[in-house]
Amino acid sequence: MEIKIESPHFTVSQQLNDFTKAKVGKLEHLNERLMVCEVYLKLDKSSTDDNKICEIKVLGPQIDLFASQRNATFEDAVTEAVHALEMQLKKAKTKREKGRDTIEIEDTEEETTE
């Protein structure tokens, strides 16, 4: 899986870059067919502490997922966004498996009625 990290208006430190790639790389274990993961790290011009935004877009065959999180640190925002994507990938996987089960059940019923 190719991981692209973009940060408009500031430079990402090597430590944050490595941390982000390690966290986002774990998504590949849930779905090996993921091709591209685009990470956007942004700073919001607000007076609150949670002005760091992480947006992650995951692209693969027949799957496009997106998660956005805001937190006080980029590390926390990345961790929460990855967790949200993990939940989305698990949900998509169970949905896909349920679809397969219903197709198999329908096929066996047709064969027995004939």
Secondary structure, DSSP 4 states (H G I P E B T S, - for coil): -EEEEE-TTSPPPHHHHHHHHHHHHGGGGT-TT--EEEEEEEE---SSS--EEEEEEEEETTEEEEEEEEESSHHHHHHHHHHHHHHHHHHHHHHHHHHHHHHHHHHHHHHHH-
